[in-house]
Amino acid sequence: MKQILILLIMLSFLSVAALAELPQNKHTNYPQGTFKKNKNGQIIQYDKNGKKLGVYKVTNKRYVKTK
């Protein structure tokens, strides 16, 4: 009886380890450039030449592109 219990416990650990995977990257292309915050609280994205690429707003700890 004791051996069967140990065998079942070992099998449960092996099955959990076999199903465990590393999560795939959700975001492969992160936005490139420099992000600066202006007086209004908007986040502005600039490229390496200083050109304005986009304006972001923070809602619920997420950046949402507005323009």
C-alpha positions in Angstrom: 0.0 0.0 0.0 2.8 2.3 0.9 4.6 1.6 -2.4 1.5 2.4 -4.4 1.0 5.7 -2.7 4.7 6.7 -3.3 4.3 5.6 -7.0 1.2 7.8 -7.4 2.9 10.8 -5.8 6.0 10.4 -8.1 3.7 10.1 -11.2 1.9 13.3 -10.3 5.1 15.2 -10.0 6.4 13.9 -13.3 3.2 14.8 -15.1 3.2 18.3 -13.8 6.8 18.8 -14.8 6.1 17.5 -18.3 3.3 20.0 -18.8 5.3 23.0 -17.5 6.5 25.3 -20.3 8.0 28.7 -20.6 5.5 31.2 -21.8 6.0 32.6 -25.3 6.8 36.2 -25.7 3.6 38.2 -26.3 5.3 41.3 -27.5 8.1 40.7 -30.0 8.3 44.2 -31.4 8.5 46.7 -28.6 8.3 50.4 -29.6 11.7 51.9 -30.4 12.8 55.4 -29.5 12.9 57.7 -26.6 9.9 58.4 -24.4 9.5 61.7 -22.6 6.7 63.0 -20.4 5.4 66.6 -20.9 3.7 68.9 -18.5 0.2 67.6 -19.4 1.1 64.1 -18.3 1.2 62.7 -21.8 4.0 60.4 -22.9 5.6 61.4 -26.2 7.7 59.0 -28.3 10.6 60.3 -30.3 12.8 58.5 -32.8 16.6 58.7 -32.9 16.5 61.9 -35.0 14.2 63.7 -32.6 11.0 63.3 -34.8 7.8 62.9 -32.9 6.3 59.4 -33.5 3.4 59.1 -31.2 1.6 60.4 -28.1 0.6 57.9 -25.3 -1.8 58.2 -22.4 -1.5 56.1 -19.2 -4.7 54.3 -18.3 -4.8 51.5 -15.7 -1.0 51.2 -15.7 -1.1 50.6 -19.5 0.2 53.0 -22.2 -2.5 53.6 -24.9 -1.5 55.4 -28.1 -3.8 58.4 -28.7 -2.2 60.0 -31.7 
